[in-house]
Structure formats: C-alpha cells, structure tokens
Amino acid sequence: MSGYLPIAHVLGLMAMIISASHLMAIAAALIYDDGTAIAFCFSMVFNFAVGYFLWLATRRRERDLKPRDGFLLVTLAWSGGAAFATVPLLLTVPGLSFTDAYFETMSGLTTTGATVIAGLDHLPPAVNLWRHELNWLGGMGIIVLAVAIMPLLGVGGMQVYKAETPGPMKDSKLTPRITETAKNLWLVYAGLTFACILALKLAGMNWLDAICHAFAALSLGGLSTHDASVGFFDSPLIEAILILFMLIAALNFATHFLALRGRSLRIYARDAEARWVLLVLALSTLGIALYVYAHGAYEDFVTALRYTAFNLVSIATDCGFVNTDYEQWPVFAPMWMLFLSSITASSGSTGSGIKMIRTLILIRQARREMLLLLHPQAVHPLRIGGSVIQNKAIYSVLGFIVVYFMSIVVLSFALMASGLDFISSFTAIVACINNAGPGLGHVGPATTYGSLTDYQVWPCTIAMFIGRIEIFTLLILLTPAFWRK
C-alpha cells in the first residue's frame, strides 16, 4: 500500500492547486451579488484543506511517477475531482441530491454537457459559471494542466501525460520537454477561448453568456446558461460563430499549435484526420439538410440547412449545444448525428468517442484484410497520412473498439433493466460515453436527465467517466496484474 502514497501526494498537490479555480466563481458571486460567495469560499477552503492534509501526510513519500502510476492517478483525479466539485452545487441548488450533483459535475469535467438541472435561466450566475468552468478545465484535461505546473513543485509528468492524452498517438510530442508541450497546448486552448468570448460578445451576448458558451464550445462541453440552450438567442450569427469554434475544438490541438507556430494552414491539409473530419461533417450536413427538408420538417432549404448545420456539428463533435428539438425530425437524422458522435472528433481534440484516427485505421485494416484474401503473399502496409501504422497500434485500436461497443451494450442493458425504454436507454449511453450530451426519448434535446431515477443516473455517470478517460485507463485497474508488485 505504501507504494501508492506518492500518488496520494500528487493528488494532494493537485487538490490545492485546483482549489484556486473557485476564485472565478467567487468573483462572479460578488459582482452579481447572487448570495453564493460564502458557499464557494467554503468549498475552496475545504478543497484546499483536504489537499493540504493529503500532501502533508505523504510528503516523505514523494518520488517521480512510474508508468503504471499514471493510470491510477488519472482515474482518481477525475472521479475525486468531480466529487469535490459537488460541494458548491449541494450548497446552492435546493433539493439537489449527491447523485444528481455528482452527475452534473462529472458531466462538466468530462465535457459531456448533459444536465439534471432545470431552470438554468434562474440559476445564480456564479453557479452557472462554475458549471462551465468545469467544462473548460476538463476540456484539455485537468491532468495536462497539472503536468504544465507540477514540475515547478518537483513532480515528473510524462507518465501522467501519456495516460491522459486521448487517442492512439500518445507518444507524439510537440517539444522535447513534456511540460513545454502541455503549456503550449494550454496557450492555444486559452487563446482560442478568449477569441470565442470576444466574438460572442460582439454578436450580442452579455459577458456572462459569452464566457460560459465560449468555455463550453472550446471544451466541446455543451452546457448552457439557458434551458433552451443556444436556441434561446435565436441568432444565426451566434450559431455560425459557435459552429466555427466547435469545428476548431474537434481538431487536434497539436495541429493548431503547429499551424500557429509555422503561420501556415498547410498543416491542416497534411493532417489526414482533419481532412476526413471536415469532409464527413460537410457531406453529412448537406445530406441531412436535404433529408429533413424533403420530409417537410422546414418550409425552405435554407432554414433546414441552418438548423441541420448547427445541431449536426454540435452532436457530431460531441459538444451538445442545441437550437431546436431535432427529435421531431425523421428518426434517421438524429440517429445519424449520434452515430457521428462516435467517430468524428480527432485525437488530441477536446472531443471523445472512438475518434477519427481509429475509424480510419479500422476501415483501412478491413480493406487490407480483403486484399490479403485475394493476394495472400502480398505486402500491404497500412498507411495514414503517409505514415505506416504498426500492427501493434492496429491491434490496440481493434481491442479498444471491442471494449467500447461492449461497454455500450452492458450499460444499455443496465438502464433497460430499470424499466427505461430501449431508445432512451441506448441513446443515453451512446451520448454519455461519447460525451455528447443529449440523447433521445426521455433524455432528448428538449428535456434533461433529471427525469431519470438515481439508479438510472449512475450507469450514465459511469459511461461519461469511461468515455472521457478512454475505458482502458479504468479497466486496467480492475486486472489483478496491475496490483501485483
């Protein structure tokens, strides 16, 4: 057991540092005089005190992290961080149970965008800001944030970074030092967020709405300050701005960094993932717009294109904003959007799901298998973007996809066992494991997850969690081999 005390030491440091995130909510509480400042101050002190106690009790066990430590640290950081983040909600939202509060904070940190809270328009501004700040922090990953600053405290971070970075390209680095990589990613992330805030403010939002929706757009978190989500504003300009930044957030942030450093857009043209993400979204938007228009959902094609473009990009990129009740469309359209949420986001983006790179590997591996059936002695290396993909990475992708679909099946059955209908159960799990937000039926775009029972909320919470940390990070902890010395 003593071998895991260094992990507790790092968790204590992280808790103390992350407690500073309350300052923004406290400032909002004071500016808007919404009566929540004391609750956020208490939560901040409580978080810091627990972290300090944990750090103090384990300070003699400090050491550099081993590769296996990263998996346990990521799991505990996400699950524990969501638990501590419930404190302000429990103190400020009347009648909110711990189950619902934990679902809400897990939804925020995993950038899912699902909510159990109704009456968002009347929530205290500081509480709304807190929910969106969780989105923003979770977007690039609390662990990557910690990696950027932990070296200042003498803690190594490479192992944590590898365990947290999404997608199969975990070993690629932008700079020789991992801390510089993390800092550069955060600088790009913060700069794009600031640009989105200004654009939304100029488009007509007030400062609170602009900050909150920019946080949710760049993190692909999808939370909103209004029950009607982006439909509250009924503004094509605001929708266009959000589409742009959702697309940016769905692409690899390493690609954004390289494009900014090289001051050239050619980087995107050389990124196979980026090309396919944009192509799939463009063709799907046009196709679904024509489909819903042909079925009489809208009187003219331009209107159909407007609502299709926003909602399809939002769901496909795993954001979760909505501007209309698309469940009223023919069922093929919303089901296609949920399917896209499984595959569209790039590795290294703030989105979740299988990721486009894995989809490309899977499709090209299937093609390679067919060629090998025709020409058994031929050599057919699998290439993406000019690079040869090693068999080790291919097997890893195949294993991930099997576990991904099995997780959907098991958790969907867990919901159906409670009496929830198939459509609601299946789409809720798909939306949660992809961190996409709304599903269909009882959890559709016109409602919330608040209609679910406490039992039904937990499978959705688990789906959000394993979707964000990419399943294997948790499953590896359940193997006896992990705990052997």
C-alpha positions in Angstrom: 0.0 0.0 0.0 2.9 2.3 0.8 3.8 2.2 -2.9 0.8 4.2 -3.8 1.4 7.0 -1.3 3.4 9.1 -3.9 0.2 9.1 -5.9 -1.7 10.4 -2.9 1.0 13.1 -2.6 0.4 14.3 -6.1 -3.4 14.2 -5.6 -2.9 16.5 -2.6 -0.9 18.9 -4.6 -3.5 18.9 -7.4 -6.3 19.5 -5.0 -4.6 22.5 -3.5 -3.9 24.0 -7.0 -7.3 23.2 -8.4 -9.0 24.8 -5.4 -7.9 28.1 -7.0 -10.5 27.5 -9.7 -13.1 28.7 -7.2 -11.8 32.3 -7.5 -13.6 32.9 -10.8 -16.9 31.8 -9.3 -16.3 33.8 -6.1 -15.7 36.9 -8.3 -18.9 36.3 -10.2 -20.8 35.9 -7.0 -19.6 39.2 -5.7 -20.1 41.1 -9.0 -23.7 39.8 -9.4 -24.4 39.7 -5.6 -26.2 36.4 -6.1 -25.6 35.2 -2.5 -23.4 32.3 -3.3 -20.0 33.8 -2.4 -19.9 32.1 1.1 -20.7 28.7 -0.4 -17.9 29.0 -2.9 -15.4 30.2 -0.3 -16.3 27.3 1.9 -15.8 24.9 -0.9 -12.5 26.5 -1.8 -11.2 26.2 1.8 -12.5 22.6 2.1 -10.8 21.5 -1.1 -7.5 23.2 -0.1 -7.6 21.8 3.4 -8.2 18.2 2.2 -5.4 18.6 -0.4 -3.0 20.1 2.1 -3.7 17.3 4.7 -3.1 14.7 2.0 0.1 16.4 0.8 1.4 16.9 4.4 0.7 13.2 5.3 2.6 11.9 2.3 5.3 14.5 1.8 8.1 12.0 2.7 6.8 9.6 0.0 7.4 12.0 -2.9 9.0 10.4 -6.0 8.8 10.5 -9.8 5.8 8.7 -11.1 6.1 5.3 -12.8 4.2 4.5 -16.0 1.6 2.4 -14.1 1.0 5.3 -11.6 -0.5 7.4 -14.4 -3.5 5.2 -14.8 -4.4 5.2 -11.1 -3.7 9.0 -10.9 -5.9 9.8 -13.9 -8.8 7.7 -12.5 -8.6 9.1 -9.0 -8.2 12.7 -10.3 -11.3 12.6 -12.5 -13.6 10.7 -10.1 -12.3 12.6 -7.0 -12.3 15.9 -8.7 -16.0 15.5 -9.7 -16.8 14.6 -6.1 -15.2 17.7 -4.6 -16.8 19.9 -7.3 -20.2 18.9 -6.0 -19.8 21.0 -2.8 -20.9 24.4 -4.3 -23.9 22.7 -6.1 -25.1 21.0 -2.9 -24.9 24.2 -1.0 -26.6 26.5 -3.6 -29.1 24.4 -5.6 -32.1 23.5 -3.4 -33.2 19.8 -3.4 -30.2 18.6 -5.4 -29.1 15.1 -4.2 -25.5 14.0 -4.2 -26.2 11.5 -7.1 -27.5 14.3 -9.2 -24.8 16.8 -8.1 -22.1 14.2 -9.0 -23.7 13.5 -12.4 -23.7 17.3 -13.0 -20.0 17.8 -12.1 -18.9 14.6 -13.9 -20.8 15.9 -16.9 -18.9 19.2 -16.6 -15.5 17.7 -16.1 -15.9 15.1 -18.8 -17.3 17.8 -21.2 -20.5 15.8 -21.7 -23.0 18.7 -21.5 -25.8 16.5 -20.0 -27.6 18.1 -17.1 -30.2 17.1 -14.5 -30.9 20.7 -13.5 -34.0 22.5 -14.8 -34.4 26.3 -14.6 -30.9 27.2 -15.8 -32.1 30.7 -16.7 -32.7 31.3 -13.0 -29.6 29.7 -11.5 -27.3 32.1 -9.7 -24.7 33.5 -12.2 -21.8 32.1 -10.2 -23.3 28.6 -10.2 -23.7 28.7 -14.0 -20.1 30.0 -14.4 -18.9 27.2 -12.1 -20.6 24.5 -14.3 -19.0 26.0 -17.4 -15.6 26.4 -15.7 -15.7 22.7 -15.1 -16.3 22.2 -18.8 -13.3 24.4 -19.7 -10.9 22.7 -17.2 -12.0 19.3 -18.3 -11.6 20.2 -22.0 -7.9 19.8 -22.3 -7.7 17.7 -19.2 -7.0 18.5 -15.6 -4.1 16.2 -15.7 -2.4 18.1 -18.6 -2.9 21.3 -16.7 -1.2 19.7 -13.7 1.6 18.4 -15.9 2.3 22.0 -17.0 2.8 23.2 -13.5 3.7 20.2 -11.4 7.4 20.3 -12.4 7.6 23.6 -10.5 6.9 21.5 -7.4 9.3 18.8 -8.3 6.9 16.1 -9.7 7.6 14.4 -13.0 4.8 14.3 -15.5 5.5 12.2 -18.6 3.7 9.2 -17.3 0.6 11.2 -16.4 0.5 12.9 -19.8 0.6 9.5 -21.7 -2.2 8.2 -19.5 -4.4 11.3 -20.1 -3.8 12.2 -23.7 -6.7 11.0 -25.9 -6.2 8.8 -28.9 -3.6 6.3 -30.1 -0.9 8.9 -30.8 0.1 9.3 -27.2 3.8 9.3 -27.8 4.0 12.3 -30.2 5.4 15.4 -28.7 5.5 19.0 -29.9 8.6 19.9 -28.0 11.3 17.9 -26.3 10.0 18.6 -22.9 6.6 17.4 -21.9 6.0 20.4 -19.7 6.5 22.7 -22.7 4.1 20.6 -24.7 1.4 20.9 -22.1 2.0 24.7 -21.7 1.8 25.2 -25.4 -1.4 23.2 -25.7 -3.0 25.3 -22.9 -1.8 28.6 -24.5 -3.5 27.6 -27.8 -6.6 26.5 -25.9 -6.8 29.7 -23.8 -6.1 31.9 -26.8 -8.9 30.3 -28.8 -11.3 30.6 -25.8 -10.5 34.3 -25.5 -11.2 34.8 -29.2 -14.5 33.0 -28.9 -15.6 35.1 -25.9 -14.9 38.3 -27.8 -16.7 37.0 -30.9 -19.8 36.0 -29.0 -19.9 39.3 -27.1 -19.7 41.3 -30.4 -22.5 39.0 -31.7 -24.9 40.2 -28.9 -24.3 38.0 -25.9 -23.8 39.6 -22.5 -20.4 38.9 -20.8 -21.6 36.0 -18.6 -23.3 34.2 -21.6 -20.3 34.9 -23.8 -17.8 33.5 -21.3 -19.9 30.4 -20.4 -20.7 29.5 -24.0 -17.1 30.0 -25.1 -15.9 27.7 -22.3 -18.5 25.1 -23.4 -17.7 25.5 -27.2 -13.9 25.1 -26.9 -14.1 22.3 -24.5 -16.9 20.7 -26.5 -18.8 20.6 -23.2 -22.2 21.8 -24.5 -23.5 23.2 -21.2 -25.6 26.4 -21.4 -26.9 29.1 -19.1 -30.4 28.6 -20.6 -32.9 25.7 -20.7 -33.3 26.3 -24.4 -29.5 26.2 -24.9 -28.4 28.2 -27.9 -32.0 28.3 -29.2 -32.5 30.9 -26.5 -30.7 33.5 -28.6 -32.3 32.7 -32.0 -29.3 34.2 -33.7 -27.8 32.8 -36.9 -24.6 34.8 -36.3 -24.1 33.3 -32.8 -24.8 29.9 -34.2 -22.2 30.4 -37.0 -19.6 31.6 -34.5 -20.2 28.5 -32.3 -20.0 26.2 -35.4 -16.6 27.6 -36.2 -15.2 27.1 -32.7 -16.7 23.7 -32.3 -15.0 22.7 -35.5 -11.7 24.1 -34.3 -12.1 22.2 -31.0 -12.9 19.0 -32.8 -9.5 19.0 -34.5 -6.2 18.1 -32.9 -4.8 20.9 -30.8 -1.3 19.9 -31.7 -2.2 20.7 -35.3 -3.4 24.1 -34.2 -0.2 24.7 -32.4 2.0 23.7 -35.3 -0.1 25.8 -37.7 0.2 28.8 -35.5 3.9 28.3 -35.0 4.5 27.8 -38.7 2.0 30.5 -39.6 0.6 28.3 -42.3 -2.7 26.5 -43.0 -0.9 23.8 -45.0 -0.6 21.9 -41.7 -4.3 21.1 -41.8 -4.1 19.9 -45.4 -1.4 17.4 -44.4 -3.4 16.2 -41.4 -5.4 13.1 -42.6 -7.7 13.3 -39.6 -8.6 16.9 -40.1 -9.4 16.3 -43.8 -11.7 13.5 -43.0 -13.4 15.2 -40.1 -14.3 18.2 -42.2 -15.3 16.1 -45.2 -17.6 13.9 -43.1 -19.2 16.9 -41.4 -19.7 18.7 -44.7 -21.3 15.8 -46.5 -23.5 14.8 -43.6 -24.7 18.4 -43.1 -25.7 18.7 -46.7 -27.3 15.2 -46.8 -29.3 15.6 -43.6 -30.4 19.1 -44.5 -31.8 17.7 -47.8 -33.3 14.8 -46.0 -35.2 16.8 -43.3 -36.3 19.3 -46.0 -37.6 16.6 -48.2 -39.6 15.2 -45.3 -41.3 18.6 -44.7 -39.6 19.5 -41.4 -39.0 23.0 -42.8 -40.6 25.1 -45.4 -37.4 26.1 -47.2 -34.0 24.5 -47.6 -32.0 27.5 -46.2 -33.8 27.1 -42.8 -33.3 23.3 -42.9 -29.6 23.9 -43.6 -29.3 26.4 -40.7 -30.7 24.0 -38.1 -29.1 20.9 -39.5 -25.6 22.5 -39.7 -25.7 23.7 -36.1 -27.2 20.6 -34.4 -25.3 18.1 -36.5 -21.9 19.8 -36.0 -22.7 20.1 -32.3 -23.7 16.5 -31.7 -21.1 15.0 -34.2 -18.2 16.9 -32.5 -19.5 15.7 -29.0 -20.4 19.3 -27.9 -24.1 19.1 -27.2 -25.5 22.5 -27.9 -28.9 22.5 -29.5 -31.0 25.3 -31.1 -34.2 23.2 -31.8 -35.8 20.0 -30.8 -34.3 17.8 -33.5 -36.1 14.8 -32.1 -39.1 16.0 -34.1 -37.1 15.3 -37.3 -37.4 11.9 -39.0 -35.6 9.4 -36.8 -32.8 8.7 -39.3 -31.5 12.2 -38.8 -30.9 12.3 -35.0 -29.7 8.7 -35.1 -27.1 9.6 -37.8 -26.0 12.5 -35.6 -25.5 10.2 -32.6 -23.5 7.8 -34.8 -21.2 10.6 -35.9 -20.6 11.5 -32.3 -18.9 8.1 -32.0 -16.3 8.7 -34.8 -15.9 12.4 -35.7 -13.6 14.1 -33.2 -9.9 14.0 -33.8 -7.3 12.5 -31.4 -5.8 15.3 -29.4 -9.1 17.3 -29.6 -11.4 18.0 -26.7 -13.9 15.5 -28.1 -14.4 11.9 -27.2 -15.7 8.7 -28.8 -13.7 6.3 -31.0 -12.0 9.2 -32.7 -11.5 9.7 -36.4 -8.0 8.2 -36.4 -9.2 4.9 -35.0 -12.1 4.9 -37.6 -9.6 5.4 -40.4 -7.4 2.6 -39.1 -10.3 0.2 -38.7 -11.6 0.9 -42.3 -8.2 0.6 -43.9 -7.4 -2.6 -41.9 -10.7 -4.1 -43.2 -9.6 -3.1 -46.8 -6.2 -4.6 -46.2 -7.7 -7.9 -45.0 -9.8 -8.1 -48.2 -6.6 -7.5 -50.3 -4.8 -10.3 -48.4 -7.6 -12.7 -49.1 -7.0 -12.0 -52.8 -3.2 -11.9 -52.6 -2.1 -13.8 -49.5 1.6 -13.4 -50.2 1.5 -9.6 -50.9 2.8 -7.0 -48.5 0.1 -4.3 -47.8 1.3 -1.8 -45.2 -1.4 0.3 -43.6 -0.7 3.9 -44.2 -2.4 7.1 -42.9 -1.2 10.5 -43.9 1.9 8.9 -45.5 2.9 7.2 -42.3 2.9 3.4 -41.8 0.8 2.3 -38.9 2.4 -0.6 -37.0 0.5 -3.8 -36.3 0.8 -3.1 -32.5 -1.3 0.1 -33.0 -3.8 -1.7 -35.2 -4.4 -4.4 -32.6 -4.7 -1.7 -29.9 -7.4 0.0 -32.0 -9.3 -3.2 -32.6 -9.2 -4.0 -28.8 -10.4 -0.6 -27.9 -13.4 -0.7 -30.3 -14.5 -4.1 -29.0 -14.4 -2.9 -25.4 -16.1 0.4 -26.4 -19.1 -1.4 -28.0 -19.3 -4.0 -25.2 -19.5 -1.1 -22.7 -22.4 0.4 -24.6 -24.2 -2.9 -24.6 -23.7 -3.6 -20.9 -24.6 -0.1 -19.7 -27.6 0.0 -22.1 -28.9 -3.3 -20.6 -28.3 -1.9 -17.1 -30.7 1.0 -18.0 -33.3 -1.2 -19.6 -33.2 -3.5 -16.6 -34.6 -0.5 -14.6 -37.6 -0.3 -16.9 -36.4 2.5 -19.2 -37.3 2.1 -22.8 -34.8 0.9 -25.4 -34.4 4.2 -27.3 -33.9 6.3 -24.2 -31.5 3.7 -22.7 -29.4 3.1 -25.8 -29.1 6.8 -26.8 -28.4 7.9 -23.3 -25.4 5.6 -23.0 -24.2 6.4 -26.5 -24.5 10.2 -25.8 -22.8 9.8 -22.4 -19.9 7.5 -23.5 -19.2 9.9 -26.4 -19.6 12.9 -24.0 -22.1 14.3 -26.5 -24.9 15.3 -24.1 -28.5 14.8 -25.2 -29.9 11.5 -26.4 -33.4 10.7 -27.5 -36.6 9.9 -25.7 -36.6 10.7 -22.0 -33.1 12.3 -22.4 -33.8 14.1 -25.7 -32.8 17.7 -26.6 -36.0 19.2 -25.3 -35.6 17.7 -21.8 -32.9 16.8 -19.2 -31.5 13.7 -17.5 -33.4 14.9 -14.4 -36.3 12.6 -15.3 -34.1 9.5 -14.6 -34.1 7.8 -11.2 -31.0 7.7 -9.0 -30.3 4.1 -10.2 -30.6 5.2 -13.9 -28.3 8.2 -13.3 -25.3 6.0 -12.3 -24.9 4.0 -15.5 -24.9 7.3 -17.4 -22.3 8.7 -14.9 -20.1 5.7 -15.4 -20.5 6.0 -19.2 -19.4 9.6 -19.1 -16.4 8.7 -16.9 -15.1 5.8 -19.0 -15.8 7.7 -22.2 -13.5 10.6 -21.1 -10.6 8.5 -19.8 -11.0 6.1 -22.7 -12.1 2.9 -20.9 -8.8 1.1 -20.8 -7.4 3.5 -18.2 -10.1 2.3 -15.8 -10.3 -1.3 -16.9 -6.6 -1.9 -16.4 -7.1 -1.1 -12.7 -9.6 -4.0 -12.5 -7.0 -6.5 -13.5 -5.1 -8.5 -10.8 -1.8 -7.9 -12.7 -2.0 -4.2 -12.1 -1.9 -4.6 -8.3 0.9 -7.1 -8.2 4.3 -5.8 -7.3 
